[in-house]
Amino acid sequence: MNAYITVDLTPTDTDQLSTYSALAAATLVPFGGEFIAKGPIHSLHGSTNFQTKVLIQFPDRESAENWYHSEEYQKLIPTRDRGMESQFHLLG
């Protein structure tokens, strides 16, 4: 069964965010991850503290968790945190 990671984010440093985005995309490949959607959040009900949502699909929960905890992705977290305020959630 597919699993999904949702990312809610607000950019804080566009240069750092651009660097992170370019590098993070490559870390998905070994885990079968792919971007499904990315764009501004338009709330239909309730409020949100973030501007953008990203949806990443993986073949299963184990692949999603292994990606997030991989050495390659963990190295990018300082760049990520300088580039954006964010929340990551795992579904599935």
DSSP file (Angstrom, degrees, kcal/mol; ACC not computed):
  #  RESIDUE AA STRUCTURE BP1 BP2  ACC     N-H-->O    O-->H-N    N-H-->O    O-->H-N    TCO  KAPPA ALPHA  PHI   PSI    X-CA   Y-CA   Z-CA
    1    1 A M              0   0    0      0, 0.0    60,-0.3     0, 0.0    57,-0.0   0.000 360.0 360.0 360.0 134.0    0.0    0.0    0.0
    2    2 A N        -     0   0    0     58,-0.1     2,-0.3    59,-0.1    58,-0.2  -0.232 360.0-156.2 -60.8 150.3    1.4    3.4   -0.9
    3    3 A A  E     -A   58   0A   0     55,-1.9    55,-2.8    57,-0.2     2,-0.4  -0.917   5.5-152.8-125.2 156.0    2.5    5.8    1.9
    4    4 A Y  E     -AB  57  91A   0     87,-2.9    87,-3.3    -2,-0.3     2,-0.5  -0.976   9.5-154.2-133.0 141.7    2.7    9.6    1.7
    5    5 A I  E     -AB  56  90A   0     51,-2.4    51,-2.6    -2,-0.4     2,-0.4  -0.977  15.6-160.7-110.9 126.2    4.7   12.2    3.4
    6    6 A T  E     -AB  55  89A   0     83,-2.5    83,-2.5    -2,-0.5     2,-0.5  -0.876   2.5-162.8-103.9 140.3    3.1   15.6    3.5
    7    7 A V  E     -AB  54  88A   0     47,-2.5    47,-2.3    -2,-0.4     2,-0.5  -0.987   4.7-166.5-124.1 122.4    5.2   18.7    4.1
    8    8 A D  E     +AB  53  87A   0     79,-2.4    79,-2.0    -2,-0.5     2,-0.3  -0.927  26.7 167.0-103.1 130.9    3.7   22.0    5.2
    9    9 A L  E     -AB  52  86A   0     43,-2.7    43,-2.7    -2,-0.5    42,-1.2  -0.983  36.2-161.5-148.9 156.0    6.2   24.8    4.9
   10   10 A T  E     - B   0  85A   0     75,-2.2    75,-2.5    -2,-0.3    -2,-0.0  -0.980  36.3-120.4-132.2 122.1    6.8   28.5    4.8
   11   11 A P  E     + B   0  84A   0      0, 0.0    73,-0.3     0, 0.0     3,-0.1  -0.317  33.4 170.4 -62.4 142.4   10.1   29.7    3.2
   12   12 A T  S    S+     0   0    0     71,-2.7     2,-0.3     1,-0.2    72,-0.2   0.534  77.6  20.4-122.7 -22.0   12.4   31.7    5.4
   13   13 A D     >  -     0   0    0     70,-1.6     4,-2.6     1,-0.1    -1,-0.2  -0.822  64.6-162.4-149.9 104.8   15.5   31.8    3.2
   14   14 A T  H  > S+     0   0    0     -2,-0.3     4,-2.2     1,-0.2     5,-0.2   0.815  90.3  53.1 -65.3 -31.8   14.9   31.3   -0.6
   15   15 A D  H  > S+     0   0    0      2,-0.2     4,-2.1     1,-0.2    -1,-0.2   0.942 112.9  43.4 -67.0 -46.5   18.6   30.5   -1.4
   16   16 A Q  H  > S+     0   0    0      1,-0.2     4,-2.7     2,-0.2    67,-0.2   0.898 113.8  52.1 -64.5 -39.8   18.8   27.8    1.3
   17   17 A L  H  X S+     0   0    0     -4,-2.6     4,-2.9    66,-0.2    -1,-0.2   0.898 108.2  50.8 -64.6 -40.5   15.4   26.5    0.3
   18   18 A S  H  X S+     0   0    0     -4,-2.2     4,-2.1     2,-0.2    -1,-0.2   0.912 111.8  47.6 -63.2 -42.9   16.5   26.2   -3.4
   19   19 A T  H  X S+     0   0    0     -4,-2.1     4,-2.0     2,-0.2     5,-0.2   0.946 114.0  47.2 -62.1 -48.9   19.7   24.4   -2.4
   20   20 A Y  H  X S+     0   0    0     -4,-2.7     4,-3.2     1,-0.2     5,-0.3   0.931 111.0  51.3 -58.3 -48.3   17.7   22.0   -0.1
   21   21 A S  H  X S+     0   0    0     -4,-2.9     4,-1.7     1,-0.2    -1,-0.2   0.905 110.2  48.6 -59.5 -44.1   15.0   21.3   -2.8
   22   22 A A  H  X S+     0   0    0     -4,-2.1     4,-0.7    -5,-0.2    -1,-0.2   0.905 118.2  40.0 -63.9 -41.8   17.6   20.5   -5.5
   23   23 A L  H  X S+     0   0    0     -4,-2.0     4,-0.8    -5,-0.2     3,-0.3   0.869 111.5  55.7 -76.9 -37.4   19.5   18.1   -3.2
   24   24 A A  H >X S+     0   0    0     -4,-3.2     4,-0.8     1,-0.2     3,-0.7   0.869  97.8  63.0 -65.4 -37.2   16.4   16.5   -1.5
   25   25 A A  H >X S+     0   0    0     -4,-1.7     3,-1.0     1,-0.3     4,-0.6   0.888 101.1  52.1 -56.5 -41.1   14.8   15.4   -4.8
   26   26 A A  H 3< S+     0   0    0     -4,-0.7     3,-0.5    -3,-0.3    -1,-0.3   0.792 100.8  62.0 -67.5 -27.5   17.7   13.1   -5.5
   27   27 A T  H << S+     0   0    0     -4,-0.8     4,-0.3    -3,-0.7    -1,-0.2   0.701  95.1  63.0 -73.3 -17.1   17.5   11.4   -2.1
   28   28 A L  H X<>S+     0   0    0     -3,-1.0     5,-2.1    -4,-0.8     3,-1.7   0.846  85.4  75.5 -72.2 -34.2   14.0   10.2   -2.9
   29   29 A V  G ><5S+     0   0    0     -4,-0.6     3,-1.8    -3,-0.5    -1,-0.2   0.854  89.6  51.9 -54.3 -49.8   15.0    8.0   -5.9
   30   30 A P  G 3 5S+     0   0    0      0, 0.0    -1,-0.3     0, 0.0    -2,-0.1   0.703 113.5  47.6 -62.8 -15.6   16.6    5.0   -4.0
   31   31 A F  G < 5S-     0   0    0     -3,-1.7    -2,-0.2    -4,-0.3    36,-0.1   0.298 115.8-110.7-107.2   7.0   13.4    4.8   -1.9
   32   32 A G  T < 5 +     0   0    0     -3,-1.8     2,-0.2    -4,-0.3    -3,-0.2   0.704  65.6 153.7  72.5  19.5   10.9    4.9   -4.8
   33   33 A G      < +     0   0    0     -5,-2.1     2,-0.3    25,-0.1    -1,-0.2  -0.549  17.2 175.4 -83.9 146.2    9.7    8.4   -3.7
   34   34 A E  E     -C   57   0A   0     23,-2.0    23,-3.0    -2,-0.2     2,-0.3  -0.994  34.7-108.9-149.2 144.9    8.2   10.9   -6.1
   35   35 A F  E     +C   56   0A   0     -2,-0.3    21,-0.2    21,-0.2     3,-0.1  -0.561  31.3 176.2 -71.7 131.2    6.6   14.3   -5.8
   36   36 A I  E     -     0   0A   0     19,-3.4     2,-0.3     1,-0.4    20,-0.2   0.761  65.0  -5.1-102.1 -40.2    2.9   14.1   -6.4
   37   37 A A  E     +C   55   0A   0     18,-1.4    18,-2.9     2,-0.0    -1,-0.4  -0.994  53.6 177.2-156.3 150.7    1.9   17.7   -5.8
   38   38 A K  E     +C   54   0A   0     -2,-0.3    16,-0.2    16,-0.2    14,-0.0  -0.930  30.2 105.0-155.0 132.5    3.4   21.0   -4.6
   39   39 A G  E     -C   53   0A   0     14,-2.1    14,-2.7    -2,-0.3    -2,-0.0  -0.981  64.2 -45.7 174.6 177.7    1.8   24.4   -4.3
   40   40 A P  E     -C   52   0A   0      0, 0.0     2,-0.5     0, 0.0    12,-0.3  -0.322  57.4-114.8 -64.6 145.6    0.3   27.2   -2.2
   41   41 A I        -     0   0    0     10,-2.8     2,-0.5     9,-0.1     7,-0.1  -0.705  27.4-173.0 -83.7 128.1   -2.2   26.1    0.5
   42   42 A H        -     0   0    0     -2,-0.5     2,-0.3     0, 0.0     9,-0.0  -0.930  20.2-144.0-119.7 103.1   -5.7   27.4    0.0
   43   43 A S        -     0   0    0     -2,-0.5     3,-0.2     1,-0.2     5,-0.0  -0.499  21.2-176.7 -74.9 127.8   -7.6   26.5    3.1
   44   44 A L  S    S+     0   0    0      1,-0.3     2,-0.3    -2,-0.3    -1,-0.2   0.677  79.2  11.9 -91.3 -22.8  -11.2   25.4    2.6
   45   45 A H  S    S+     0   0    0      1,-0.0    -1,-0.3     2,-0.0     2,-0.0  -0.948 116.5   0.8-155.4 133.0  -11.9   25.1    6.4
   46   46 A G  S    S-     0   0    0     -2,-0.3     2,-0.3    -3,-0.2    -3,-0.1  -0.215  82.7 -73.8  82.9-175.3   -9.8   26.2    9.3
   47   47 A S        -     0   0    0     -3,-0.1     2,-0.3    -2,-0.0    -3,-0.0  -0.800  33.0-158.0-120.4 161.3   -6.5   28.0    9.4
   48   48 A T        -     0   0    0     -2,-0.3    -5,-0.1     2,-0.1    -2,-0.0  -0.973  17.9-148.0-136.0 151.9   -2.9   27.0    8.7
   49   49 A N  S    S+     0   0    0     -2,-0.3     2,-0.3   -39,-0.0    -1,-0.0   0.374  78.4  76.0 -96.3   2.8    0.4   28.5    9.7
   50   50 A F        -     0   0    0      1,-0.1   -40,-0.2   -40,-0.0    -2,-0.1  -0.782  61.9-152.4-120.0 159.3    2.1   27.5    6.5
   51   51 A Q  S    S+     0   0    0    -42,-1.2   -10,-2.8    -2,-0.3     2,-0.3   0.740  76.4  36.8 -98.1 -28.5    2.1   28.8    2.9
   52   52 A T  E     -AC   9  40A   0    -43,-2.7   -43,-2.7   -12,-0.3     2,-0.4  -0.928  57.7-157.3-133.5 148.8    2.9   25.7    0.9
   53   53 A K  E     -AC   8  39A   0    -14,-2.7   -14,-2.1    -2,-0.3     2,-0.4  -0.981   6.6-166.8-125.6 141.4    2.1   22.0    0.9
   54   54 A V  E     -AC   7  38A   0    -47,-2.3   -47,-2.5    -2,-0.4     2,-0.5  -0.980   4.8-158.9-124.5 138.4    4.2   19.2   -0.7
   55   55 A L  E     -AC   6  37A   0    -18,-2.9   -19,-3.4    -2,-0.4   -18,-1.4  -0.980   8.9-173.5-120.9 121.5    2.9   15.6   -1.2
   56   56 A I  E     -AC   5  35A   0    -51,-2.6   -51,-2.4    -2,-0.5     2,-0.4  -0.958  10.6-150.5-116.8 129.6    5.5   12.8   -1.7
   57   57 A Q  E     -AC   4  34A   0    -23,-3.0   -23,-2.0    -2,-0.4   -53,-0.2  -0.815  13.8-178.1-102.6 139.2    4.4    9.3   -2.6
   58   58 A F  E     -A    3   0A   0    -55,-2.8   -55,-1.9    -2,-0.4   -25,-0.1  -0.902  38.9-114.7-127.4 158.5    6.4    6.1   -1.6
   59   59 A P  S    S-     0   0    0      0, 0.0     2,-0.3     0, 0.0   -27,-0.1   0.791  93.3 -12.9 -65.0 -26.1    5.6    2.5   -2.4
   60   60 A D  S  > S-     0   0    0    -58,-0.2     4,-1.8   -57,-0.1   -57,-0.2  -0.973  74.1 -92.7-165.0 171.4    5.1    1.7    1.3
   61   61 A R  H  > S+     0   0    0     31,-0.4     4,-2.7   -60,-0.3     5,-0.3   0.886 119.3  56.5 -62.1 -41.6    5.5    3.1    4.8
   62   62 A E  H  > S+     0   0    0      1,-0.2     4,-2.8     2,-0.2    -1,-0.2   0.907 106.7  49.5 -59.8 -43.1    8.9    1.4    5.3
   63   63 A S  H  > S+     0   0    0      2,-0.2     4,-2.3     1,-0.2    -1,-0.2   0.906 111.2  49.9 -62.6 -41.5   10.3    3.1    2.2
   64   64 A A  H  X S+     0   0    0     -4,-1.8     4,-2.3     2,-0.2    -2,-0.2   0.931 114.2  43.7 -63.2 -46.2    9.0    6.5    3.4
   65   65 A E  H  X S+     0   0    0     -4,-2.7     4,-2.3     1,-0.2    -2,-0.2   0.906 112.5  52.4 -66.6 -41.0   10.5    6.1    6.9
   66   66 A N  H  X S+     0   0    0     -4,-2.8     4,-0.6    -5,-0.3    -1,-0.2   0.885 109.7  50.1 -63.6 -37.4   13.8    4.7    5.5
   67   67 A W  H >< S+     0   0    0     -4,-2.3     3,-1.3    -5,-0.2     6,-0.3   0.971 111.3  47.2 -61.4 -52.8   14.0    7.8    3.2
   68   68 A Y  H 3< S+     0   0    0     -4,-2.3    -2,-0.2     1,-0.3    -1,-0.2   0.878 118.8  40.4 -59.3 -38.4   13.4   10.3    6.0
   69   69 A H  H 3< S+     0   0    0     -4,-2.3    -1,-0.3    -5,-0.2    -2,-0.2   0.419  89.3 121.9 -91.6   1.4   16.0    8.6    8.3
   70   70 A S  S <X S-     0   0    0     -3,-1.3     4,-2.7    -4,-0.6     5,-0.2  -0.267  71.9-122.2 -64.6 151.5   18.5    7.9    5.6
   71   71 A E  H  > S+     0   0    0      1,-0.2     4,-1.7     2,-0.2    -1,-0.1   0.889 111.9  55.6 -59.2 -40.5   22.0    9.3    6.0
   72   72 A E  H  4 S+     0   0    0      1,-0.2     4,-0.5     2,-0.2    -1,-0.2   0.918 113.0  39.7 -61.8 -44.6   21.7   11.2    2.8
   73   73 A Y  H >> S+     0   0    0     -6,-0.3     3,-1.6     1,-0.2     4,-0.6   0.910 110.3  58.3 -72.7 -40.6   18.5   13.0    3.8
   74   74 A Q  H >< S+     0   0    0     -4,-2.7     3,-1.0     1,-0.3    -1,-0.2   0.834  98.7  60.9 -59.0 -32.5   19.6   13.6    7.4
   75   75 A K  T 3< S+     0   0    0     -4,-1.7     4,-0.3     1,-0.2    -1,-0.3   0.768 102.3  53.9 -63.6 -24.6   22.6   15.5    6.1
   76   76 A L  T <> S+     0   0    0     -3,-1.6     4,-2.8    -4,-0.5     3,-0.3   0.585  81.4  90.8 -86.8 -11.0   20.2   18.0    4.4
   77   77 A I  H <X S+     0   0    0     -3,-1.0     4,-2.9    -4,-0.6     5,-0.2   0.873  82.8  53.2 -59.8 -41.2   18.2   18.8    7.5
   78   78 A P  H  > S+     0   0    0      0, 0.0     4,-1.4     0, 0.0    -1,-0.2   0.921 113.0  45.3 -60.0 -39.9   20.4   21.8    8.6
   79   79 A T  H  > S+     0   0    0     -4,-0.3     4,-1.5    -3,-0.3     3,-0.2   0.924 112.9  51.5 -65.6 -43.8   20.0   23.3    5.2
   80   80 A R  H  X S+     0   0    0     -4,-2.8     4,-1.7     1,-0.2     3,-0.4   0.934 109.5  49.4 -55.5 -48.4   16.2   22.5    5.3
   81   81 A D  H  < S+     0   0    0     -4,-2.9    -1,-0.2     1,-0.3    -2,-0.2   0.755 110.5  49.8 -70.4 -24.0   15.8   24.2    8.6
   82   82 A R  H  < S+     0   0    0     -4,-1.4    -1,-0.3    -3,-0.2    -2,-0.2   0.756 115.1  45.9 -78.7 -25.0   17.7   27.4    7.5
   83   83 A G  H  < S+     0   0    0     -4,-1.5   -71,-2.7    -3,-0.4   -70,-1.6   0.685 120.7   5.1 -92.2 -20.4   15.4   27.5    4.4
   84   84 A M  E  <  -B   11   0A   0     -4,-1.7     2,-0.4   -73,-0.3    -1,-0.2  -0.998  56.2-121.6-161.3 154.3   12.0   26.9    5.8
   85   85 A E  E     +B   10   0A   0    -75,-2.5   -75,-2.2    -2,-0.3     2,-0.3  -0.861  55.7 163.0 -89.1 135.0    9.7   26.5    8.8
   86   86 A S  E     -B    9   0A   0     -2,-0.4     2,-0.3   -77,-0.2   -77,-0.2  -0.974  40.4-150.9-154.8 164.7    8.1   23.1    8.3
   87   87 A Q  E     -B    8   0A   0    -79,-2.0   -79,-2.4    -2,-0.3     2,-0.4  -0.991  16.5-157.7-135.1 137.3    6.1   20.1    9.5
   88   88 A F  E     -B    7   0A   0     -2,-0.3     2,-0.4   -81,-0.2   -81,-0.2  -0.956  11.4-175.8-115.5 135.2    6.4   16.6    8.0
   89   89 A H  E     -B    6   0A   0    -83,-2.5   -83,-2.5    -2,-0.4     2,-0.5  -0.984  15.9-143.4-131.9 143.9    3.7   14.0    8.4
   90   90 A L  E     -B    5   0A   0     -2,-0.4     2,-0.4   -85,-0.2   -85,-0.2  -0.915  16.3-173.1-108.0 129.0    3.5   10.3    7.3
   91   91 A L  E      B    4   0A   0    -87,-3.3   -87,-2.9    -2,-0.5    -2,-0.0  -0.974 360.0 360.0-120.6 133.4    0.3    8.9    6.1
   92   92 A G              0   0    0     -2,-0.4   -31,-0.4   -89,-0.2    -1,-0.1   0.444 360.0 360.0 104.4 360.0   -0.2    5.2    5.3
